[in-house]
Amino acid sequence: MTERNISADSPEKRAAGIAASRMVESGMVVGLGTGSTVAYTIKELGRRVREEGLEILGVVTSYQSEMLAIEAGIPLANLAQHPKLDIAIDGADQIDSKLYAIKGGGAAHTREKIVSASARHFLVVADESKTSIQLNKAVPVEVLPFAKTLVIKKIKELGGKPELRLGLRKDGPVITDNGNFVLDVNLGVINDPEGLALKLSSIPGVVEHGIFSNVDELYIGKKDGSVEIVRK
Ligand SMILES: O=C(CO)[C@H](O)[C@H](O)COP(=O)(O)O
């Protein structure tokens, strides 16, 4: 895992993040994803709330998106109050030509999956480097600490190479917002994302894996500031 920097400016990410924010209208309940690309969306939505009177409610996917949304001035709600969201916007670590995605680089994929599954429309924002014909990046798998040994054994039986994600400015494992560990699982090229998703979900102790098959629309930010839109 390389170090994540959510504050470095990126024109590609900004282009995608801001373009996606235009899909949001007053009256909507909006799922707010995690990461450096969707951070641009959250900041832009906050600007519209403060300066243009945009009336929305945000549902966050992590402490990171909660802090950003509060700082931006977006009023927040939760899934108990609003089980159906109008739209969810989030980043991805890799996304293929059929819009299967790998998420969880920020260890937030469990809540991101719940929030995106609650939305009528799920939009992913990414820069060009995230696109790939087929998925081949390591898949983040959130695991109950109690089940770590069993899950590692089962993943190896599937042919995966699991690596416990370690903290960068904390000794020992990364602890998710839900109090769990994350395994980054190298599985080579993923030819059947749906089949793999089912296999990973069936391992006792797996809380959630980072394969997403519910992306409706992808906004790809380019270096020249343009944005390509791909729909399912
Ligand atoms: O899944 C995620 C967090 O768990 C992020 O959305 C994903 O890692 C992309 O992040 P970034 O936009 O910073 O590249």
The ligand as an ORCA input file, in Angstrom:
! r2SCAN-3c Opt
* xyz 0 1
  O     -12.522      3.290     -1.523
  C     -12.070      4.300     -1.049
  C     -11.854      4.491      0.399
  O     -12.047      3.312      1.090
  C     -11.722      5.444     -1.944
  O     -12.877      5.899     -2.569
  C     -10.710      4.973     -2.938
  O      -9.581      4.501     -2.224
  C     -10.261      6.093     -3.882
  O      -9.584      7.093     -3.177
  P      -8.901      8.312     -3.917
  O     -10.006      9.102     -4.570
  O      -8.200      9.070     -2.812
  O      -7.928      7.765     -4.921
*
